[in-house]
Amino acid sequence: MSERAEKQPAVYIMAKLYRGTMYVGVTSNLWSRVWDHKNKRFDGFTADRDLDKLVWYEHHHAMEDAIDREKLLKRWHRAWKFRIIEEMNSDWRDLHDEIDAIATLVETKAQPRPSPG
């Protein structure tokens, strides 16, 4: 099985423009899910708003951990999301063709909340 076809739980953020509308999602196959968003394979929020750039992601060992992280991120303030995106991807470029499941693998379940500053 190719690296792109492997199942690996991931949390991700899609966007269209720098610091614009964002979508937080979770999937077991990041490359394919982003391809689906880019090609508007499903109706919904990302298709309606043309959110076609993968601007942030992280991989997890277990889907339960990825879902917990997705739920946490969805509750975060926009500024907090901007901060984690810009720590990984300061110019908000599309990371779809640069996905690295090993480099972004989160080792622990505990996910600290960022400070507001």
Summary of the structure (lengths in Angstrom):
residues: 117
radius of gyration: 13.4
end to end distance: 43.5
largest distance: 43.5
contacts: 316
relative contact order: 0.22
helix: 37%
strand: 19%
